[in-house]
């Protein structure tokens, strides 16, 4: 079409020059016009453009399909990560239970030792009593008292002495029996506590074994998912190459894509600038927030939690990273996180970011994202408000968590290779309830 217009301009220009009065014999010969495409050529060109546009549309649909598969694989990897976190939580709890039981057993052993000391003391008193009786040479029987007394008064004195000695002997024997009973009770408690410790220890060992097996299985599945993601990535690259080739074959579509890319880059730059400004403002507010021990209203707590999360915008994602004090070194997972080198990065994963945000108001969340969501009051999704935690799950397993900040947006640490960011709320896979901590 553009060639046809150019030819028309040349023809009209030549015609106007000729009409201007210059004699044909004296006029300069007009430049040779470019080829004038026929109607059929123009139709063929339009058909080529239409066919290329259709091919671009098909390639775009295929690219979207592959991206959906990649997103699904990423969710599966996240599920395996969180399964490993859950297994570690179970092992940690079992270890603590075993330690508590061992402390009880130690206390019981201390009581047993005290009871043994009481028996020894009672036995010593009884031995002293018997020794003193025999050494004194007294005949404490009724006949001895009568034959050895010098008179009624002496008889009474001796009788009283006999009663006193009998009372002492009875007290000593009672003390011995009491000490024996206390020892038996202490021994029983010690055995019971020791049995409890053994049971707890066995449970801890089984939990650790299960945790190790679950972690190994999660790592194996994560590695398999990583391989699938690489394959999908290769397919995406090939489709993108074909898409680029189709766009380069049609100048109009290429210009349209360039305009869109420019717009998208401008939007991304504007969003990055806006988030940077929000991050700076949130960091300033978080730095001015009172300590967690100072009483604050619920709205003030919500603002502190959001500000602490916002202050970490742009911080690197690191699987296993993040504490109540801030970003921390990531850990190995044997799969995708290792491929991105998360164990060498300082940053947050999704649950680590929640740990840090809520620690600012004195709330100590558990590590696993599923337990974090369960820690709050469950409120219908339709009633969510800023400060609520959103969680995504598949097959009953939570694999991601984020903080709702209002206006349909959330802040999250999404996945390896990314950073803490603000995103629109994604409803696919989102649980029907949010977790509200205050």
C-alpha positions in Angstrom: 0.0 0.0 0.0 2.9 2.4 0.9 4.6 1.6 -2.5 1.4 2.3 -4.4 1.1 5.7 -2.7 4.7 6.5 -3.5 4.1 5.7 -7.2 1.0 7.8 -7.2 2.9 10.7 -5.7 5.6 10.4 -8.4 3.0 10.2 -11.2 1.1 13.2 -9.9 4.3 15.2 -9.5 5.3 14.4 -13.1 1.8 15.3 -14.4 1.9 18.6 -12.5 5.3 19.4 -13.9 4.1 18.7 -17.4 1.0 20.8 -16.9 3.1 23.7 -15.7 3.9 24.7 -19.3 7.3 23.2 -19.9 7.4 21.9 -23.5 7.6 18.2 -23.8 10.7 18.3 -25.9 12.6 20.5 -23.5 11.4 18.9 -20.2 13.8 16.7 -18.2 12.8 13.1 -18.4 10.9 12.0 -15.3 12.7 9.5 -12.9 11.9 5.9 -13.4 9.0 5.1 -11.0 9.3 2.2 -8.6 7.4 -0.9 -9.6 3.7 -0.4 -9.4 2.3 -3.4 -7.6 -0.8 -4.8 -9.2 -4.0 -5.3 -7.3 -3.1 -9.0 -7.0 0.2 -8.1 -5.5 -1.5 -5.9 -2.9 -3.9 -8.6 -2.1 -1.1 -11.1 -1.7 0.7 -8.7 0.6 -2.5 -8.3 2.7 -2.9 -12.1 2.9 0.7 -12.4 4.0 0.2 -9.9 6.8 -3.0 -11.6 7.9 -1.4 -15.0 7.9 1.6 -13.7 9.9 -0.7 -12.0 12.4 -2.6 -15.3 12.8 0.6 -17.2 13.3 1.7 -14.6 15.9 -1.6 -15.1 17.7 -1.2 -18.9 17.7 2.4 -18.5 19.0 1.2 -16.1 21.7 -1.4 -18.6 22.8 1.1 -21.4 22.9 3.5 -19.1 24.9 0.7 -18.4 27.4 0.0 -22.1 27.7 3.7 -22.9 28.4 3.8 -20.1 30.9 0.8 -21.5 32.7 2.6 -24.9 32.8 5.7 -23.2 34.2 3.6 -21.4 36.9 2.0 -24.8 37.8 5.4 -26.4 38.2 6.6 -23.5 40.3 3.7 -24.0 42.6 4.6 -27.7 42.9 8.1 -26.8 43.8 6.8 -24.4 46.5 4.6 -27.2 47.8 7.7 -29.4 48.2 9.6 -26.6 49.9 6.8 -26.1 52.5 6.5 -29.9 53.1 10.2 -29.8 54.1 9.5 -26.9 56.4 6.6 -28.7 58.0 8.7 -31.8 58.6 11.4 -29.7 60.2 8.7 -28.1 62.5 7.6 -31.6 63.6 11.2 -32.7 64.4 11.9 -29.5 66.4 8.7 -30.0 68.5 9.6 -33.7 69.1 13.1 -32.7 70.3 11.7 -30.2 72.7 9.3 -32.8 74.1 12.1 -35.3 74.6 14.2 -32.6 76.4 11.3 -31.8 78.7 10.8 -35.4 79.6 14.5 -35.9 80.3 14.3 -32.9 82.7 11.5 -34.6 84.5 13.5 -37.8 84.8 16.4 -35.9 86.2 14.1 -34.3 88.8 12.7 -37.7 89.8 16.3 -39.1 90.2 17.1 -36.2 92.4 14.0 -37.0 94.6 15.2 -40.7 94.7 18.6 -39.6 95.9 17.0 -37.5 98.6 14.8 -40.4 99.7 17.8 -42.7 99.9 19.6 -40.1 102.1 16.5 -40.1 104.4 16.6 -43.9 104.7 20.3 -43.8 105.6 19.6 -41.2 108.3 16.7 -43.2 109.7 18.8 -46.3 109.7 21.6 -44.5 111.5 19.3 -43.2 114.2 17.9 -46.8 114.8 21.4 -48.2 114.9 22.4 -45.5 117.5 19.3 -46.3 119.6 20.1 -50.1 119.6 23.8 -49.5 120.4 23.0 -47.1 123.3 20.5 -49.6 124.7 22.9 -52.5 124.8 25.8 -50.4 125.9 23.7 -49.1 128.9 23.1 -52.6 130.0 19.5 -51.9 131.1 17.0 -54.6 131.5 14.0 -52.9 130.2 11.6 -55.7 130.8 9.0 -55.6 133.7 11.0 -58.1 135.8 14.2 -56.1 135.4 12.5 -52.9 136.4 11.1 -54.6 139.6 14.3 -56.3 140.6 16.6 -53.5 140.0 14.6 -50.7 141.5 15.5 -49.4 144.9 12.0 -48.2 145.8 8.7 -47.0 144.4 10.1 -43.7 143.2 12.9 -45.5 141.5 10.5 -47.9 139.9 8.4 -45.0 138.5 11.5 -43.3 137.1 12.6 -46.5 135.4 9.1 -47.0 134.0 9.1 -43.5 132.6 12.5 -44.1 131.0 11.2 -47.3 129.5 8.3 -45.5 128.0 10.6 -42.8 126.6 12.9 -45.3 125.1 10.0 -47.2 123.6 8.7 -44.0 122.1 12.1 -43.2 120.6 12.3 -46.7 119.1 8.8 -46.4 117.7 9.6 -42.9 116.2 12.8 -44.3 114.7 11.0 -47.2 113.2 8.2 -45.0 111.9 10.8 -42.7 110.3 12.4 -45.6 108.7 9.1 -46.8 107.2 8.3 -43.3 106.0 11.6 -42.9 104.4 11.2 -46.3 102.7 7.8 -45.3 101.4 9.2 -42.0 100.1 12.0 -43.8 98.4 9.5 -46.2 96.8 7.4 -43.3 95.6 10.4 -41.4 94.3 11.7 -44.6 92.5 8.3 -45.1 90.9 8.2 -41.5 89.7 11.7 -41.8 88.4 10.8 -44.9 86.5 7.7 -43.3 85.1 9.5 -40.2 84.1 12.3 -42.2 82.6 9.8 -44.2 80.6 8.2 -41.0 79.5 11.6 -39.7 78.4 12.3 -42.9 76.5 9.0 -42.7 74.8 9.5 -39.1 73.9 13.0 -39.8 72.6 11.7 -42.7 70.5 9.0 -40.4 69.1 11.6 -37.8 68.4 13.7 -40.3 66.6 10.8 -41.5 64.5 9.8 -37.9 63.7 13.3 -37.0 62.7 13.5 -40.1 60.5 10.2 -39.1 58.9 11.4 -35.5 58.5 14.6 -36.6 56.8 12.6 -38.9 54.5 10.1 -36.1 53.7 12.9 -33.6 53.0 14.8 -36.1 50.8 11.6 -36.7 48.9 10.9 -33.0 48.6 14.4 -32.4 47.3 14.1 -35.2 44.7 10.7 -33.9 43.5 12.0 -30.3 43.5 15.0 -31.4 41.3 12.5 -33.2 38.9 10.4 -30.1 38.8 13.4 -28.0 38.1 14.2 -30.2 35.1 10.7 -29.8 33.8 10.9 -26.0 34.3 14.2 -26.0 32.2 12.4 -28.0 29.5 9.5 -25.6 29.5 11.9 -22.7 29.5 13.6 -24.1 26.4 10.2 -24.4 24.7 9.4 -20.9 25.7 12.7 -19.7 24.2 11.9 -21.5 20.9 8.4 -20.1 20.8 9.8 -16.6 21.5 12.3 -17.0 18.7 9.5 -17.9 16.4 7.4 -15.0 17.6 10.3 -12.6 17.1 10.8 -14.0 13.6 7.1 -13.5 12.8 7.1 -10.0 14.2 10.3 -9.1 12.2 8.5 -10.4 9.0 5.7 -7.8 9.5 6.8 -4.3 10.2 3.5 -3.2 11.5 3.3 -5.8 14.1 6.9 -5.2 15.1 6.1 -1.5 15.6 3.1 -2.4 17.6 5.1 -4.7 19.8 7.8 -2.0 20.3 5.1 0.6 21.3 3.8 -1.9 23.8 7.2 -2.8 25.1 8.0 0.9 25.5 4.7 1.5 27.4 5.4 -1.6 29.5 8.9 -0.4 30.3 7.5 3.0 31.3 4.9 1.4 33.5 7.5 -0.8 35.1 9.8 2.2 35.7 6.9 4.2 37.2 5.9 1.2 39.4 9.5 0.7 40.5 9.8 4.4 41.4 6.5 4.3 43.3 7.5 1.2 45.2 10.9 2.7 46.0 9.2 5.8 47.4 6.8 3.6 49.4 9.8 1.5 50.6 11.6 4.6 51.8 8.5 6.0 53.5 7.7 2.7 55.1 11.3 2.3 56.3 11.1 5.7 57.9 7.8 4.9 59.6 9.1 1.6 60.7 12.2 3.2 62.2 10.0 5.6 64.1 7.6 3.0 65.4 7.6 2.4 69.2 9.0 -0.9 70.7 6.7 -3.9 70.5 6.3 -3.7 74.3 4.6 -0.3 74.1 0.8 -0.7 74.0 -0.7 0.3 70.6 -4.1 0.3 68.9 -4.9 -2.5 66.4 -4.7 0.0 63.5 -1.2 1.2 64.7 -0.1 -2.5 64.9 -1.4 -3.1 61.4 0.5 -0.1 60.1 3.7 -1.2 61.8 3.4 -4.7 60.3 2.8 -3.3 56.8 5.6 -0.7 57.2 8.1 -3.4 58.3 7.2 -5.5 55.3 7.3 -2.5 52.9 10.7 -1.5 54.2 12.1 -4.7 52.7 10.9 -4.0 49.1 13.5 -5.1 46.7 15.3 -7.4 49.1 16.5 -10.6 47.4 14.5 -13.8 47.7 16.4 -16.6 49.6 14.7 -19.8 50.4 14.8 -20.4 54.1 15.9 -16.8 54.7 14.4 -14.3 57.1 14.1 -14.0 60.9 12.4 -11.7 63.3 15.4 -9.5 63.1 15.6 -9.2 59.3 17.0 -10.9 56.2 19.3 -13.9 56.8 21.3 -16.3 54.7 19.2 -18.8 52.8 19.6 -22.6 53.0 20.0 -25.5 50.6 17.0 -27.3 49.2 18.7 -29.7 46.8 16.7 -28.3 43.9 15.6 -25.0 42.4 16.7 -22.8 45.3 20.2 -24.3 45.0 20.3 -23.6 41.3 19.6 -20.0 42.0 22.3 -20.0 44.7 19.8 -19.1 47.5 22.1 -20.6 50.1 24.6 -17.9 49.2 22.1 -15.0 49.4 20.8 -12.9 52.3 17.1 -12.3 52.0 13.6 -13.6 52.7 11.3 -16.4 51.6 7.6 -15.9 51.9 7.2 -17.1 55.5 10.5 -15.4 56.6 9.0 -12.0 55.5 5.9 -12.7 57.6 8.2 -13.5 60.6 9.9 -10.2 60.3 6.8 -8.1 59.7 4.8 -9.4 62.7 7.8 -9.4 65.0 7.6 -5.6 65.0 4.4 -5.9 67.2 5.7 -8.7 69.4 4.0 -11.6 67.5 6.3 -14.6 67.1 5.0 -16.6 64.2 6.0 -20.2 63.4 8.3 -20.9 60.4 6.1 -22.9 58.2 3.6 -20.8 56.1 0.7 -23.2 56.8 1.3 -22.9 60.5 1.5 -19.1 60.2 -1.9 -19.0 58.5 -3.4 -21.3 61.1 -2.0 -19.1 63.9 -4.5 -16.3 63.2 -8.2 -15.9 63.5 -9.8 -17.3 60.3 -11.9 -14.6 58.5 -13.8 -15.0 55.2 -11.8 -13.8 52.2 -14.6 -11.4 51.3 -13.9 -9.5 54.6 -10.1 -9.2 54.2 -8.5 -6.0 55.3 -4.9 -4.6 55.5 -2.7 -6.6 57.9 -4.4 -10.0 57.1 -2.3 -12.9 55.8 -3.3 -14.6 52.5 -2.3 -18.2 51.8 -2.3 -20.4 48.7 -2.7 -24.2 48.9 -3.1 -27.2 46.8 -4.2 -30.7 47.9 -4.5 -29.4 51.5 -0.9 -28.1 51.6 -0.1 -24.4 51.9 2.7 -23.5 49.6 2.8 -19.6 49.8 1.8 -16.8 52.1 1.7 -13.0 51.7 0.5 -9.9 53.5 -2.6 -8.0 52.3 -1.9 -4.2 52.2 -5.2 -2.9 50.8 -6.6 -1.8 47.4 -6.4 -5.3 46.0 -2.6 -5.5 46.5 -0.3 -7.6 48.6 3.4 -7.7 49.5 5.2 -11.0 49.1 8.6 -12.7 48.7 7.5 -14.8 45.6 10.2 -17.3 44.4 13.8 -17.9 43.8 15.4 -15.4 41.4 13.0 -12.6 42.4 12.8 -10.1 45.3 10.2 -8.7 47.8 7.6 -6.9 45.8 4.0 -5.6 45.7 1.6 -7.5 43.5 -2.1 -7.6 42.8 -3.8 -10.3 44.8 -3.8 -13.6 42.9 -7.0 -15.5 43.5 -6.1 -18.8 41.8 -5.4 -21.3 44.6 -6.1 -18.7 47.3 -7.6 -20.1 50.5 -11.2 -18.9 51.3 -10.1 -17.5 54.6 -7.5 -15.0 55.7 -5.5 -15.1 59.0 -6.1 -12.1 61.2 -3.7 -11.6 64.1 -5.4 -8.7 65.9 
